[in-house]
Amino acid sequence: MSSNTILRGILFGALAGAAWGLVFLAPELTREFSPWQLSAGRYLAYGAFAALLIAPRLRSVASRLGAPEWWALVWLSLLGNVIYYVFLSSAVQLGGMAMTSLVIGFLPVAVTIIGSRGHGAVPIRKLAPSLALGLAGIACVAWQSLSAGRSAADSSQQIIGFFCALGALVSWTTYAVGNSRWLARLHDISAHDWSLLTGLVTGLLSVFVALPAFTLLLEPHSHAEWGRFFAVSAGVAIVASLFGNACWNKASRLLPLTMIGQMILFETLFALLYGFLWERRLPTLLETAAMVLVTASVLLCVSAHRVVDEGGGH
């Protein structure tokens, strides 16, 4: 693995994090709508845009996929998009942002630990300093959330919310590992086309979320609220889902699984930055420490891979 490949992979990972971080603004901009409706709106729009972009070559691309690839697209779309977002939204509603961010914050660690078991991967002991700094950064974010004075849910709701957050953690970890491995096998399909196919399948699956979300859960809204909802759904679909997922798939092909796990930290970093801009304030001491620790974690991870590469390990 050359230094140029690593740098390109980090760039695409950072771009994906920058795009995904915008997802956290969507609920703030559309507070009148439920997470189920936001999820359905986002992924219906994602599916529609993906279908338009891949339509001219869909027949050619589809002819290169067999039943295993289509089934992989179904379960990856379910785990990485639909199920993950439902679990995440439920965890936030029932257990609060502090608990959810603490659990979901282990995503980079979970992906990296699983990736360290792969053939030719950097040993986990060499990644220990990077993981320790990443955990320290996550702890700073969680502590900041816990000290924000948010009202606590009752015990039963917190327990259910905690398990929903665990479900989201397992769901996205499985997706990240599975998606990276499928991209490594697909030599005739570009990362961009794989992302568009994932969007197409996600859009079809989100119909099953949209039916109850816009019938049983629908409440009266003004024309201005509906306009904002459609604008946010389309914006998130284009920037976060289409652009962000395409960048992530590109990074997944350029970087080993142990390193791609660290790239997820960019989402937290950019989500914090967008939050500061939205609230028109500077970061606190803990938030500043978290950003420094996250950045140091990624740089140490890069260093660990370069050392192995220069030593001729793999």
Residue, then its C-alpha position, 0 to 999 in steps of 0.5 A: m500500500s503506497s502513501n499516495t493510496i493511503l492519502r487518497g483513501i483518507l481524503f475520500g473517508a473525510l469527504a464521506g464523514a463531511a457528507w454524513g455529518l449533515v444527517f444530524l442537522a436534518p432532525e433540527l431542520t424538520r422537528e415537526f416530522s418523526p424519525w420514521q418519516l425522515s428515514a422514509g423521505r431520505y431513502l425514497a429520495y435516495g432511491a429515486f436519484a440513484a435510479l435516475l443516475i444508473a438508469p442509462r446503464l442499469r441493464s449492462v451493470a445488472s447483467r454482471l451481477g448474479a443472485p449472490e450480489w443482489w442478495a448482498l445488496v438487499w441485506l447491506s441496504l437493510l443493515g446499513n440504511v433502513i434498519y440502522y436508521v430506525f434503530l438509531s432514531s428509536a435509541v435517541q427518542l427513548g434513551g437520549m443523545a448522550m447514551t446513544s452517542l456513547v454506544i454508537g461511538f464504538l463503531p470505529v473500534a468495533v469495525t477495526i477489531i473485526g478487521s484486525r482478524g482478516h488476512g494480512a491485517v495490521p495486528i491489533r496491538k499495533l493499533a492499540p494507541s490509535l484505538a485508545l485515543g479514539l475511545a478517549g475522544i468518544a469519552c469526551v463527546a459522551w461526557q459533554s452530552l451527559s453534562a448538558g442537563r438533558s432530562a432523563a427518560d424513565s428506566s424502562q425506556q432507557i433500557i429499550g433505548f440502550f438495546c436499540a443503540l446496540g442494535a444500531l451498532v451491530s447493524w452498521t458494523t456488520y454493514a461496514v465489514g460486509n460492504s468492504r469485503w464485497l467491494a474487494r470481490l467486485h472487479d467488474i463493478s465500480a464503487h460508484d455503481w455499487s453505491l447507486l445499486t445500494g441506493l436503488v435497493t434501499g429506495l425499494l425497501s424504504v417503501f415498506v417504511a413509508l407506507p405506515a410512516f405517511t398513513l398511520l403516523l401522519e399528522p397535519h402539516s403546513h405547506a411550508e413544513w412540507g416544503r422544508f421536509f421535501a427540501v431536506s429529504a432531497g438534500v440529505a439524499i443527494v449529499a449524504s446518501l449519494f455523494g457520501n456513500a460513493c466516497w465511502n465505497k471509494a475509501s473502502r477500496l483504497l484502505p484496509l478494513t482496519m483503517i476504514g474503521q478509523m475513517i468513521l471518526f470523521e463523521t463525528l468530527f464533522a457532526l460536531l463542527y456543523g453543530f457549532l455552526w448551527e448553534r453559533r458558538l465555539p466548542t467547549l474544552l471537552e469538545t476541543a479535546a475530542m476533536v484533537l484526540v480523534t484527529a490524532s487517532v486517525l494519524l496514528c492509525v495511518s502511521a501504523h499502516r505505513v510502518v507495516d508497509e515499509g517493513g514489507g509485512h504485506 
